[in-house]
């Protein structure tokens, strides 16, 4: 994400064996990071409240 932001790249190709398999957008990356952080927050809340 840092490289995409720094270089102002919005999409990156996903290649396998020289063949284009898809594209990853900066939005895909941001959504993944947000989802991962929300999961961690929920797990920490469970741990803190003892409902783990």
For each residue, the residues with C-beta under 8 A, 3 or more apart:
1: 4 5 26 29 30 33
2: 5 6
3: 6 7 9
4: 1 7 8 9 10 12 26 29
5: 1 2 8 26
6: 2 3
7: 3 4
8: 4 5
9: 3 4 12 26
10: 4 25 26
11: 23 24 25 26
12: 4 9 23 24
13: 20 22 23
14: 20 21 22 23 24
15: 18 19 20 21
16: 19 21
17:
18: 15
19: 15 16
20: 13 14 15
21: 14 15 16
22: 13 14
23: 11 12 13 14
24: 11 12 14 28 29
25: 10 11 28 29
26: 1 4 5 9 10 11 29 30
27: 30 31
28: 24 25 31 32
29: 1 4 24 25 26 32 33
30: 1 26 27 33 34
31: 27 28 34 35
32: 28 29 35 36
33: 1 29 30 36 37
34: 30 31 37 38
35: 31 32 38 39
36: 32 33 39 40
37: 33 34 40 41
38: 34 35 41 42
39: 35 36 42 43
40: 36 37 43 44
41: 37 38 44 45
42: 38 39 45 46
43: 39 40 46 47 52
44: 40 41 47 48
45: 41 42 48 49
46: 42 43 49 51 52
47: 43 44 50 52
48: 44 45
49: 45 46 52
50: 47
51: 46
52: 43 46 47 49
